[in-house]
Amino acid sequence: MATVLPSVLNVRSEPDTSKDNVVVQYYKGETINYHEVYICNGYVWIKYKSWQGYDRYVASRKIDSSEIYLKCT
């Protein structure tokens, strides 16, 4: 499980911030149950299945930064 740290965090249909693929947003303090972790496109991503069965991706942090977006437990 991961807890959102910033005020808002985008959920994407692909693990890529350069595309217009935001499908929903989570807000500070909300939790996300994830099942996989990816490192790609300069970020560490978590992946989960939406209620509709689609894969969803959330950037948990930038690889080259200490800025963290999710607290994973």
PyMOL commands that set and color helices and strands:
alter all, ss='L'
color gray80, all
select strands_A, chain A and resi 2-4+8-12+22-27+31-32+36-40+43-49+55-62+70-72
alter strands_A, ss='S'
color yellow, strands_A
deselect
rebuild
show_as cartoon
